[in-house]
Amino acid sequence: MRGGNPSSVHAPGRAARAAIEAARAQVAAALGADRRHITFTSGATEALHLAVAGVVRPGDAVVASAVEHPAVFGACERAGGRVGRVPVDGQAALEPAALLAHTPEDARLVALMRAQNEVGTLYPVAALAEAARRRAPNALVLCDAVQAWGKVPLDVTALGADLVVVSGHKIGAPPGVGALWTRPGVALAPLLAGGPQERGRRAGTENVPGIVGLGVAASAIGQRLAAMDRIRALRDRLRAGLRDRLGRAYVEHGDPDGGLPNTLAFRIAGVPGDVLLAALDLEGVALSSGSACASGAVEPSPVLRAMGLDDETARQGLRASLGPETRAEDIERVLTALPALVQRAQAA
Ligand SMILES: Cc1ncc(COP(=O)(O)O)c(C=O)c1O
Protein backbone atom coordinates (compact mmCIF):
# COMPACT_ATOMS: atom_id res chain seq x y z
CA MET A 1 0.00 0.00 0.00
CA ARG A 2 2.90 2.34 0.82
CA GLY A 3 2.57 5.42 -1.35
CA GLY A 4 0.63 3.64 -4.08
CA ASN A 5 -2.01 5.59 -5.95
CA PRO A 6 -5.07 3.33 -5.92
CA SER A 7 -5.84 4.33 -9.52
CA SER A 8 -2.46 3.07 -10.75
CA VAL A 9 -2.12 -0.39 -12.22
CA HIS A 10 1.36 -1.12 -10.81
CA ALA A 11 1.73 -3.33 -7.74
CA PRO A 12 1.75 -0.55 -5.10
CA GLY A 13 -1.33 0.95 -6.77
CA ARG A 14 -3.11 -2.40 -6.74
CA ALA A 15 -2.22 -2.88 -3.07
CA ALA A 16 -3.68 0.54 -2.23
CA ARG A 17 -6.86 -0.31 -4.19
CA ALA A 18 -7.15 -3.62 -2.33
CA ALA A 19 -6.70 -1.84 1.01
CA ILE A 20 -9.49 0.61 0.16
CA GLU A 21 -11.82 -2.18 -0.89
CA ALA A 22 -11.06 -4.15 2.28
CA ALA A 23 -11.89 -1.05 4.33
CA ARG A 24 -15.11 -0.59 2.36
CA ALA A 25 -16.14 -4.13 3.27
CA GLN A 26 -15.34 -3.45 6.94
CA VAL A 27 -17.34 -0.21 7.03
CA ALA A 28 -20.23 -1.85 5.18
CA ALA A 29 -20.26 -4.78 7.62
CA ALA A 30 -20.32 -2.41 10.60
CA LEU A 31 -23.33 -0.59 9.13
CA GLY A 32 -25.24 -3.67 7.94
CA ALA A 33 -24.74 -2.42 4.38
CA ASP A 34 -23.53 -3.68 1.02
CA ARG A 35 -20.05 -2.35 0.28
CA ARG A 36 -21.11 -1.13 -3.18
CA HIS A 37 -23.24 1.51 -1.50
CA ILE A 38 -20.47 3.09 0.59
CA THR A 39 -18.73 6.25 -0.68
CA PHE A 40 -15.66 7.45 1.20
CA THR A 41 -15.28 11.20 1.79
CA SER A 42 -13.06 13.57 3.76
CA GLY A 43 -15.49 13.47 6.68
CA ALA A 44 -19.11 13.87 7.57
CA THR A 45 -19.26 17.50 6.45
CA GLU A 46 -18.33 16.50 2.91
CA ALA A 47 -20.60 13.46 3.01
CA LEU A 48 -23.52 15.67 4.08
CA HIS A 49 -22.72 18.11 1.27
CA LEU A 50 -22.51 15.23 -1.22
CA ALA A 51 -25.85 13.85 -0.05
CA VAL A 52 -27.63 17.21 -0.13
CA ALA A 53 -26.08 18.58 -3.32
CA GLY A 54 -26.62 15.19 -4.93
CA VAL A 55 -30.40 15.38 -4.64
CA VAL A 56 -31.52 18.96 -3.88
CA ARG A 57 -32.01 21.48 -6.70
CA PRO A 58 -32.49 25.25 -6.20
CA GLY A 59 -35.96 25.95 -4.89
CA ASP A 60 -36.59 22.40 -3.63
CA ALA A 61 -38.34 22.08 -0.28
CA VAL A 62 -36.13 20.62 2.43
CA VAL A 63 -37.17 19.76 5.98
CA ALA A 64 -34.67 19.51 8.82
CA SER A 65 -34.92 19.23 12.58
CA ALA A 66 -33.91 22.52 14.19
CA VAL A 67 -30.99 20.81 15.93
CA GLU A 68 -29.21 19.31 12.91
CA HIS A 69 -25.46 19.86 12.68
CA PRO A 70 -24.57 23.21 11.03
CA ALA A 71 -23.09 21.26 8.10
CA VAL A 72 -26.62 20.13 7.16
CA PHE A 73 -27.91 23.68 7.07
CA GLY A 74 -24.78 24.87 5.25
CA ALA A 75 -25.20 22.17 2.60
CA CYS A 76 -28.91 22.92 2.14
CA GLU A 77 -28.25 26.63 1.80
CA ARG A 78 -25.48 25.98 -0.71
CA ALA A 79 -27.80 23.76 -2.77
CA GLY A 80 -30.46 26.48 -2.82
CA GLY A 81 -33.03 24.44 -0.90
CA ARG A 82 -35.94 26.13 0.86
CA VAL A 83 -35.36 24.85 4.38
CA GLY A 84 -38.13 24.40 6.92
CA ARG A 85 -36.81 23.85 10.45
CA VAL A 86 -38.85 21.53 12.64
CA PRO A 87 -38.91 22.81 16.22
CA VAL A 88 -37.88 20.52 19.10
CA ASP A 89 -39.08 20.47 22.70
CA GLY A 90 -37.17 21.37 25.86
CA GLN A 91 -35.27 18.07 25.75
CA ALA A 92 -34.47 18.43 22.05
CA ALA A 93 -37.00 15.67 21.25
CA LEU A 94 -38.96 15.92 18.02
CA GLU A 95 -42.68 15.22 17.93
CA PRO A 96 -43.89 13.36 14.81
CA ALA A 97 -46.78 15.86 14.62
CA ALA A 98 -44.30 18.75 14.44
CA LEU A 99 -42.41 17.00 11.66
CA LEU A 100 -45.59 16.45 9.66
CA ALA A 101 -46.72 20.02 10.20
CA HIS A 102 -43.46 21.22 8.65
CA THR A 103 -43.27 18.71 5.79
CA PRO A 104 -44.85 19.91 2.53
CA GLU A 105 -46.11 17.27 0.11
CA ASP A 106 -43.44 18.21 -2.40
CA ALA A 107 -40.52 17.97 0.04
CA ARG A 108 -37.40 16.64 -1.68
CA LEU A 109 -35.29 15.94 1.38
CA VAL A 110 -35.95 15.33 5.07
CA ALA A 111 -32.88 15.56 7.30
CA LEU A 112 -33.10 13.80 10.66
CA MET A 113 -30.07 13.02 12.78
CA ARG A 114 -29.94 9.81 14.80
CA ALA A 115 -28.29 11.37 17.86
CA GLN A 116 -27.91 15.03 18.72
CA ASN A 117 -24.25 15.91 19.12
CA GLU A 118 -24.56 18.52 21.87
CA VAL A 119 -27.15 17.01 24.17
CA GLY A 120 -27.23 13.32 23.18
CA THR A 121 -30.96 13.12 22.40
CA LEU A 122 -31.82 10.07 20.26
CA TYR A 123 -34.38 10.25 17.46
CA PRO A 124 -36.60 7.37 16.25
CA VAL A 125 -35.49 7.94 12.66
CA ALA A 126 -37.27 4.91 11.14
CA ALA A 127 -40.68 5.93 12.50
CA LEU A 128 -40.15 9.61 11.67
CA ALA A 129 -38.97 8.74 8.14
CA GLU A 130 -42.03 6.60 7.55
CA ALA A 131 -44.34 9.39 8.69
CA ALA A 132 -42.53 11.95 6.54
CA ARG A 133 -42.71 9.72 3.47
CA ARG A 134 -46.45 9.25 3.90
CA ARG A 135 -46.77 13.03 3.70
CA ALA A 136 -44.13 13.60 1.01
CA PRO A 137 -43.86 10.45 -1.14
CA ASN A 138 -40.93 11.75 -3.21
CA ALA A 139 -38.83 12.84 -0.26
CA LEU A 140 -35.50 11.22 0.44
CA VAL A 141 -34.49 10.89 4.07
CA LEU A 142 -30.98 11.90 5.09
CA CYS A 143 -29.72 10.67 8.43
CA ASP A 144 -26.64 12.18 10.08
CA ALA A 145 -25.56 9.20 12.17
CA VAL A 146 -22.20 10.67 13.16
CA GLN A 147 -22.78 10.79 16.91
CA ALA A 148 -24.70 7.56 17.10
CA TRP A 149 -22.13 5.30 15.44
CA GLY A 150 -20.31 3.20 18.00
CA LYS A 151 -22.53 4.40 20.85
CA VAL A 152 -25.83 2.76 19.92
CA PRO A 153 -26.37 -0.04 17.40
CA LEU A 154 -26.53 1.31 13.86
CA ASP A 155 -27.89 -0.63 10.90
CA VAL A 156 -28.75 1.25 7.73
CA THR A 157 -31.69 -1.00 6.88
CA ALA A 158 -33.28 -0.64 10.32
CA LEU A 159 -32.66 3.11 10.21
CA GLY A 160 -35.05 3.48 7.29
CA ALA A 161 -33.18 6.40 5.69
CA ASP A 162 -32.06 6.77 2.06
CA LEU A 163 -28.76 8.48 2.79
CA VAL A 164 -26.69 7.87 5.93
CA VAL A 165 -23.59 9.80 6.96
CA VAL A 166 -20.86 8.71 9.38
CA SER A 167 -17.51 10.14 10.43
CA GLY A 168 -14.27 8.38 11.35
CA HIS A 169 -13.07 10.45 14.26
CA LYS A 170 -16.12 9.58 16.36
CA ILE A 171 -15.19 5.90 16.37
CA GLY A 172 -11.45 6.15 16.90
CA ALA A 173 -10.35 6.43 13.25
CA PRO A 174 -7.99 9.21 12.21
CA PRO A 175 -9.74 12.56 11.70
CA GLY A 176 -10.51 13.61 8.14
CA VAL A 177 -12.37 10.61 6.78
CA GLY A 178 -16.04 9.74 6.62
CA ALA A 179 -18.55 7.88 4.51
CA LEU A 180 -21.94 8.17 2.88
CA TRP A 181 -24.22 5.18 2.51
CA THR A 182 -26.74 5.46 -0.30
CA ARG A 183 -29.80 3.29 -0.61
CA PRO A 184 -29.64 1.28 -3.85
CA GLY A 185 -31.47 3.13 -6.60
CA VAL A 186 -30.85 6.62 -5.22
CA ALA A 187 -29.32 8.67 -8.04
CA LEU A 188 -26.74 11.07 -6.72
CA ALA A 189 -24.96 13.78 -8.68
CA PRO A 190 -21.30 14.01 -7.64
CA LEU A 191 -20.14 16.98 -5.62
CA LEU A 192 -16.52 16.62 -6.75
CA ALA A 193 -16.50 15.73 -10.43
CA GLY A 194 -13.68 14.95 -12.81
CA GLY A 195 -12.47 11.49 -11.89
CA PRO A 196 -13.75 7.94 -11.74
CA GLN A 197 -12.95 7.35 -8.06
CA GLU A 198 -15.68 6.08 -5.76
CA ARG A 199 -17.74 4.93 -8.76
CA GLY A 200 -17.75 8.48 -10.09
CA ARG A 201 -19.38 9.84 -6.93
CA ARG A 202 -16.29 11.49 -5.50
CA ALA A 203 -13.45 12.44 -7.80
CA GLY A 204 -9.92 12.74 -6.46
CA THR A 205 -7.22 10.42 -5.20
CA GLU A 206 -8.48 8.67 -2.11
CA ASN A 207 -7.13 9.27 1.41
CA VAL A 208 -5.81 5.73 1.63
CA PRO A 209 -4.40 5.83 5.20
CA GLY A 210 -7.55 7.51 6.50
CA ILE A 211 -9.81 5.03 4.76
CA VAL A 212 -7.78 2.07 6.02
CA GLY A 213 -7.98 3.56 9.53
CA LEU A 214 -11.74 3.94 9.17
CA GLY A 215 -11.98 0.28 8.15
CA VAL A 216 -9.98 -0.85 11.17
CA ALA A 217 -12.05 1.29 13.54
CA ALA A 218 -15.29 0.05 11.93
CA SER A 219 -14.24 -3.55 12.39
CA ALA A 220 -13.88 -2.86 16.14
CA ILE A 221 -17.32 -1.23 16.43
CA GLY A 222 -18.65 -4.19 18.45
CA GLN A 223 -15.99 -3.58 21.11
CA ARG A 224 -16.90 0.11 21.29
CA LEU A 225 -20.55 -0.80 21.75
CA ALA A 226 -19.68 -3.39 24.37
CA ALA A 227 -17.86 -0.69 26.37
CA MET A 228 -21.00 1.46 26.54
CA ASP A 229 -22.38 -0.20 29.70
CA ARG A 230 -19.19 0.70 31.55
CA ILE A 231 -19.23 4.19 30.04
CA ARG A 232 -22.87 4.73 30.97
CA ALA A 233 -22.08 3.74 34.56
CA LEU A 234 -19.25 6.30 34.65
CA ARG A 235 -21.50 8.95 33.12
CA ASP A 236 -24.14 8.23 35.74
CA ARG A 237 -21.51 8.44 38.48
CA LEU A 238 -20.57 11.90 37.16
CA ARG A 239 -24.21 12.85 37.02
CA ALA A 240 -24.97 11.75 40.58
CA GLY A 241 -21.79 13.38 41.88
CA LEU A 242 -22.55 16.72 40.23
CA ARG A 243 -26.07 16.65 41.58
CA ASP A 244 -24.79 15.86 45.11
CA ARG A 245 -22.09 18.49 45.13
CA LEU A 246 -23.76 21.31 43.26
CA GLY A 247 -27.38 20.82 44.27
CA ARG A 248 -29.88 22.98 42.42
CA ALA A 249 -27.18 24.88 40.56
CA TYR A 250 -26.66 21.72 38.45
CA VAL A 251 -29.24 21.62 35.64
CA GLU A 252 -29.35 18.87 33.02
CA HIS A 253 -30.02 19.42 29.33
CA GLY A 254 -31.79 16.76 27.31
CA ASP A 255 -32.66 13.32 28.62
CA PRO A 256 -29.54 11.43 29.73
CA ASP A 257 -31.55 8.27 30.55
CA GLY A 258 -33.07 8.02 27.10
CA GLY A 259 -30.15 9.50 25.16
CA LEU A 260 -26.60 8.58 24.22
CA PRO A 261 -24.96 6.63 27.04
CA ASN A 262 -21.70 8.61 26.93
CA THR A 263 -23.06 12.15 26.96
CA LEU A 264 -23.90 14.46 29.84
CA ALA A 265 -25.07 17.92 28.85
CA PHE A 266 -25.71 20.39 31.66
CA ARG A 267 -25.20 23.86 32.97
CA ILE A 268 -24.21 25.34 36.28
CA ALA A 269 -26.77 28.05 36.87
CA GLY A 270 -25.28 31.52 36.72
CA VAL A 271 -21.83 30.49 35.48
CA PRO A 272 -20.88 30.93 31.81
CA GLY A 273 -19.76 27.63 30.26
CA ASP A 274 -16.57 29.02 28.74
CA VAL A 275 -15.34 30.23 32.16
CA LEU A 276 -15.62 26.73 33.61
CA LEU A 277 -14.24 25.19 30.46
CA ALA A 278 -11.05 27.23 30.64
CA ALA A 279 -10.64 26.58 34.38
CA LEU A 280 -11.18 22.84 33.94
CA ASP A 281 -8.72 22.76 31.07
CA LEU A 282 -6.03 24.02 33.46
CA GLU A 283 -6.90 21.06 35.69
CA GLY A 284 -6.38 18.70 32.76
CA VAL A 285 -10.10 18.10 32.22
CA ALA A 286 -11.42 18.55 28.67
CA LEU A 287 -15.11 19.40 28.62
CA SER A 288 -17.01 21.08 25.78
CA SER A 289 -19.34 24.01 25.83
CA GLY A 290 -22.24 24.12 23.45
CA SER A 291 -21.00 27.45 22.23
CA ALA A 292 -19.16 28.27 19.09
CA CYS A 293 -16.48 30.90 19.31
CA ALA A 294 -17.16 33.17 16.36
CA SER A 295 -15.13 36.33 15.74
CA GLY A 296 -14.01 36.52 19.35
CA ALA A 297 -17.53 36.49 20.79
CA VAL A 298 -18.94 33.38 22.43
CA GLU A 299 -22.18 32.64 20.64
CA PRO A 300 -24.90 30.80 22.52
CA SER A 301 -25.47 27.28 21.24
CA PRO A 302 -28.22 27.22 18.57
CA VAL A 303 -29.17 23.78 19.87
CA LEU A 304 -29.80 25.04 23.40
CA ARG A 305 -31.59 28.06 21.93
CA ALA A 306 -33.81 25.70 19.93
CA MET A 307 -34.57 23.89 23.20
CA GLY A 308 -36.02 27.13 24.54
CA LEU A 309 -33.11 28.52 26.56
CA ASP A 310 -32.44 32.24 26.39
CA ASP A 311 -29.04 33.52 25.22
CA GLU A 312 -27.55 33.94 28.67
CA THR A 313 -28.65 30.50 29.87
CA ALA A 314 -27.56 28.88 26.63
CA ARG A 315 -24.08 30.34 27.18
CA GLN A 316 -23.87 28.29 30.38
CA GLY A 317 -24.04 24.99 28.48
CA LEU A 318 -21.39 22.33 29.15
CA ARG A 319 -20.98 18.82 27.82
CA ALA A 320 -19.02 15.85 29.04
CA SER A 321 -18.42 13.21 26.36
CA LEU A 322 -17.01 10.00 27.75
CA GLY A 323 -15.16 7.48 25.62
CA PRO A 324 -13.51 4.07 25.87
CA GLU A 325 -10.44 5.79 27.31
CA THR A 326 -12.37 7.44 30.19
CA ARG A 327 -11.49 6.04 33.62
CA ALA A 328 -13.12 6.35 37.04
CA GLU A 329 -10.22 8.61 38.12
CA ASP A 330 -11.20 11.09 35.39
CA ILE A 331 -14.71 11.34 36.81
CA GLU A 332 -13.37 11.84 40.33
CA ARG A 333 -11.06 14.57 39.05
CA VAL A 334 -14.03 16.50 37.64
CA LEU A 335 -16.05 15.97 40.81
CA THR A 336 -13.17 17.19 42.96
CA ALA A 337 -12.28 20.19 40.79
CA LEU A 338 -15.64 21.52 39.65
CA PRO A 339 -17.29 22.64 42.94
CA ALA A 340 -14.29 24.82 43.86
CA LEU A 341 -14.14 26.28 40.36
CA VAL A 342 -17.86 27.01 40.46
CA GLN A 343 -17.49 28.77 43.82
CA ARG A 344 -14.62 30.83 42.49
CA ALA A 345 -16.58 31.79 39.37
CA GLN A 346 -19.65 32.69 41.40
CA ALA A 347 -17.55 34.90 43.68
CA ALA A 348 -15.84 36.70 40.79
C1 LIG B 1 -23.64 15.26 14.34
C2 LIG B 1 -22.46 15.69 13.54
N1 LIG B 1 -22.58 15.81 12.20
C3 LIG B 1 -21.55 16.18 11.42
C4 LIG B 1 -20.32 16.45 11.96
C5 LIG B 1 -19.18 16.87 11.05
O1 LIG B 1 -18.26 15.82 10.99
P1 LIG B 1 -16.80 15.99 10.31
O2 LIG B 1 -15.98 16.70 11.34
O3 LIG B 1 -16.35 14.58 10.07
O4 LIG B 1 -16.95 16.76 9.08
C6 LIG B 1 -20.14 16.34 13.35
C7 LIG B 1 -18.81 16.64 13.92
O5 LIG B 1 -18.36 16.10 14.86
C8 LIG B 1 -21.23 15.95 14.15
O6 LIG B 1 -21.13 15.84 15.48
The ligand as an SDF file (V2000), in Angstrom:
LIG
                    3D

 16 16  0  0  0  0  0  0  0  0999 V2000
  -23.6440   15.2610   14.3430 C   0  0  0  0  0  0  0  0  0  0  0  0
  -22.4620   15.6910   13.5410 C   0  0  0  0  0  0  0  0  0  0  0  0
  -22.5760   15.8060   12.2010 N   0  0  0  0  0  0  0  0  0  0  0  0
  -21.5530   16.1800   11.4210 C   0  0  0  0  0  0  0  0  0  0  0  0
  -20.3160   16.4470   11.9640 C   0  0  0  0  0  0  0  0  0  0  0  0
  -19.1810   16.8650   11.0550 C   0  0  0  0  0  0  0  0  0  0  0  0
  -18.2560   15.8240   10.9920 O   0  0  0  0  0  0  0  0  0  0  0  0
  -16.8050   15.9850   10.3100 P   0  0  0  0  0  0  0  0  0  0  0  0
  -15.9820   16.6980   11.3420 O   0  0  0  0  0  0  0  0  0  0  0  0
  -16.3460   14.5820   10.0650 O   0  0  0  0  0  0  0  0  0  0  0  0
  -16.9480   16.7610    9.0780 O   0  0  0  0  0  0  0  0  0  0  0  0
  -20.1380   16.3400   13.3480 C   0  0  0  0  0  0  0  0  0  0  0  0
  -18.8140   16.6370   13.9190 C   0  0  0  0  0  0  0  0  0  0  0  0
  -18.3630   16.1040   14.8560 O   0  0  0  0  0  0  0  0  0  0  0  0
  -21.2290   15.9510   14.1550 C   0  0  0  0  0  0  0  0  0  0  0  0
  -21.1260   15.8420   15.4820 O   0  0  0  0  0  0  0  0  0  0  0  0
  1  2  1  0
  2  3  1  0
  2 15  2  0
  3  4  2  0
  4  5  1  0
  5  6  1  0
  5 12  2  0
  6  7  1  0
  7  8  1  0
  8  9  2  0
  8 10  1  0
  8 11  1  0
 12 13  1  0
 12 15  1  0
 13 14  2  0
 15 16  1  0
M  END
$$$$
